[in-house]
Every structure is written in structure tokens, then in C-alpha cells.
Amino acid sequence: MQIIRVGDYVRWTSQAGGYAKTKEGDVIAIIPKLDDASKYIPPGAPRCRMKFQYVNMAFDRVLVSVRRKSGSYDYYAPSINLVKVVD
């Protein structure tokens, strides 16, 4: 199993609406299950950029900042088991 650390650049594939999409970005926090992910978001980040459930009952997660074309960031919290470090 690969060890994921804050600062790693990671990639994962998510699915919504029947379409799979690969995302990648920087790990900014490791979130234990049952912990509120929103407390790890940088101050001032709008809620509309938080693309995750705040609390997950089953899995440890990583908080990843993904750069948008506009230059701002979206924040995702995939399961730590789904992400792979990009070399």
C-alpha cells in the first residue's frame, strides 16, 4: 500500500452522472474517518468550492486542492485508498 503524505501530488478517478473523470491535485490534509473535513479548508475558501461530504463514517480520506481553469481551487476528499501519488 502506498503511503500518502501532505504535499504529495495525487490522481484519482471519480464518477458522477454516469461519467468517469480523472482529477489530480495537491494533498493538503489527511482526514481520519469521523472527522469534519471542512476544518482543514484554507480560510476564506467559499463553500461552493467544497466538493465533498464533511464527515465520512467509513474511510480515512485525503483533502486535495484541485486547480480550476480560472486559477481558483476546488477541494475534494476522496478515500485515501483511491488516490495514487503522481511521480
Protein Blocks (a to p, Z undefined) as FASTA:
>chain_A
ZZddehiacdddddeehiacddddddfbdcdehiafklmpcghiafklmgcdfbdfkbcc
dddddddfkopacdddddfklpccdZZ
